[in-house]
Amino acid sequence: MLFDSLARGQTAEIRYEFRLFRETRGILSLLGDRMLLEEMVVYRAWYDEFDAGYILETSAGEVPCSSFEELQSRLAGAEVVFCTAPSADEGRLYIRVRATVIPRKLSPPFTLLEPFYPENHITDGWKERTIIGRMGDS
């Protein structure tokens, strides 16, 4: 769907949601793990007909991509930095990541109506990765 929307000349917004959790142990594990931090990284992508390539807009600026594969590889490299200090007596830290692609089918100012069209959003399921074990673990 991302490729199709870019081929039609639309702009797509790609959102990555990152959530950092600390695993709880003991009786508190019944309440679930504790979310420590939450971040969102937003990219915008479109096809530039004049340069015959894709443009990826990041927080650092616009990055030209010569092919759709290059665009995909840059999107797959999304990263975020969490600043937290692990302690030896607490559970493992892990991160959950979810991606959402929103093709911009409406022109401004009608983009305000897009939340009312959730069928246009493609949301990936949450993916979980352990990022650091308890102190002393590898």
C-alpha positions as CSV (number, residue, x, y, z in Angstrom):
1,M,0.0,0.0,0.0
2,L,2.9,2.4,0.7
3,F,4.3,1.8,-2.7
4,D,0.9,2.3,-4.4
5,S,0.2,5.5,-2.6
6,L,3.6,6.9,-3.4
7,A,3.2,5.8,-7.1
8,R,0.0,7.8,-7.2
9,G,1.8,10.9,-6.1
10,Q,0.5,11.0,-2.5
11,T,2.5,11.7,0.5
12,A,2.7,9.0,3.1
13,E,3.3,9.4,6.8
14,I,5.1,6.6,8.6
15,R,5.0,6.6,12.4
16,Y,7.1,4.4,14.7
17,E,6.0,4.1,18.3
18,F,8.6,2.9,20.7
19,R,7.8,1.9,24.3
20,L,10.3,1.0,26.9
21,F,9.2,-1.5,29.6
22,R,10.7,-2.9,32.8
23,E,9.6,-6.4,33.6
24,T,8.1,-6.7,37.1
25,R,8.7,-9.8,39.3
26,G,6.9,-11.4,42.1
27,I,3.3,-10.6,43.0
28,L,3.5,-7.3,41.1
29,S,3.8,-9.2,37.8
30,L,0.0,-9.8,38.0
31,L,-0.4,-6.0,37.4
32,G,1.8,-6.2,34.3
33,D,5.1,-4.7,33.4
34,R,5.9,-1.0,34.0
35,M,6.2,1.3,31.0
36,L,9.1,3.7,31.6
37,L,9.3,5.8,28.4
38,E,7.4,6.3,25.2
39,E,8.7,7.9,22.0
40,M,7.3,8.4,18.5
41,V,9.4,8.9,15.3
42,V,7.5,10.3,12.3
43,Y,8.7,10.2,8.7
44,R,7.1,11.6,5.6
45,A,7.8,10.1,2.1
46,W,6.8,11.0,-1.4
47,Y,7.8,10.4,-5.0
48,D,9.6,13.3,-6.7
49,E,8.7,13.2,-10.4
50,F,11.3,15.7,-11.5
51,D,14.3,13.9,-9.9
52,A,12.7,10.4,-10.5
53,G,13.3,9.3,-7.0
54,Y,11.8,9.1,-3.5
55,I,12.2,11.7,-0.8
56,L,12.2,10.8,2.9
57,E,11.7,13.7,5.3
58,T,13.2,13.1,8.7
59,S,13.8,15.3,11.7
60,A,17.3,16.0,10.2
61,G,15.9,17.1,6.8
62,E,15.1,15.6,3.4
63,V,16.9,12.5,2.3
64,P,16.8,11.6,-1.4
65,C,16.4,7.9,-2.3
66,S,17.0,6.6,-5.8
67,S,14.8,3.5,-5.4
68,F,11.9,2.2,-3.4
69,E,14.2,-0.4,-1.9
70,E,16.5,2.3,-0.6
71,L,13.6,4.1,0.9
72,Q,12.5,0.9,2.7
73,S,16.0,0.3,4.1
74,R,16.1,3.8,5.5
75,L,12.7,3.4,7.1
76,A,13.8,0.0,8.6
77,G,16.7,1.8,10.2
78,A,14.5,4.0,12.4
79,E,16.0,4.4,15.9
80,V,15.4,6.2,19.1
81,V,17.6,6.8,22.2
82,F,16.2,6.2,25.6
83,C,18.2,7.5,28.6
84,T,17.7,5.3,31.6
85,A,20.0,3.5,34.0
86,P,19.3,-0.1,34.7
87,S,19.7,-1.3,38.3
88,A,20.8,-4.8,39.4
89,D,17.8,-5.6,41.4
90,E,15.1,-4.9,38.9
91,G,13.8,-7.0,36.0
92,R,14.9,-6.9,32.4
93,L,14.3,-4.0,30.1
94,Y,12.5,-4.6,26.8
95,I,11.2,-2.4,24.0
96,R,8.0,-2.7,21.9
97,V,7.8,-1.2,18.5
98,R,4.8,-0.6,16.2
99,A,4.7,1.0,12.8
100,T,1.7,2.8,11.2
101,V,1.5,4.0,7.6
102,I,-0.9,6.7,6.8
103,P,-1.3,7.6,3.1
104,R,-2.3,11.3,2.8
105,K,-5.3,11.0,0.5
106,L,-6.8,14.4,1.3
107,S,-5.4,17.8,0.6
108,P,-5.1,20.5,3.3
109,P,-7.2,21.6,5.1
110,F,-9.2,18.4,4.7
111,T,-6.3,16.4,6.3
112,L,-8.0,17.2,9.6
113,L,-10.7,14.7,8.6
114,E,-8.2,11.8,8.2
115,P,-8.6,10.4,11.8
116,F,-12.2,9.7,10.9
117,Y,-11.0,7.3,8.1
118,P,-9.1,4.7,10.1
119,E,-9.4,2.2,7.1
120,N,-6.7,4.3,5.4
121,H,-4.2,3.5,8.2
122,I,-2.1,0.3,8.1
123,T,-0.9,-0.6,11.6
124,D,1.6,-3.3,12.2
125,G,1.4,-5.4,15.4
126,W,3.6,-4.7,18.4
127,K,7.0,-6.3,18.1
128,E,9.0,-7.0,21.3
129,R,12.8,-7.0,21.7
130,T,14.9,-7.4,24.9
131,I,17.4,-4.6,24.8
132,I,19.3,-5.2,28.1
133,G,19.2,-8.0,30.7
134,R,19.7,-7.6,34.4
135,M,23.1,-6.3,35.4
136,G,25.6,-9.2,34.9
137,D,23.5,-10.9,32.2
138,S,24.5,-10.7,28.6
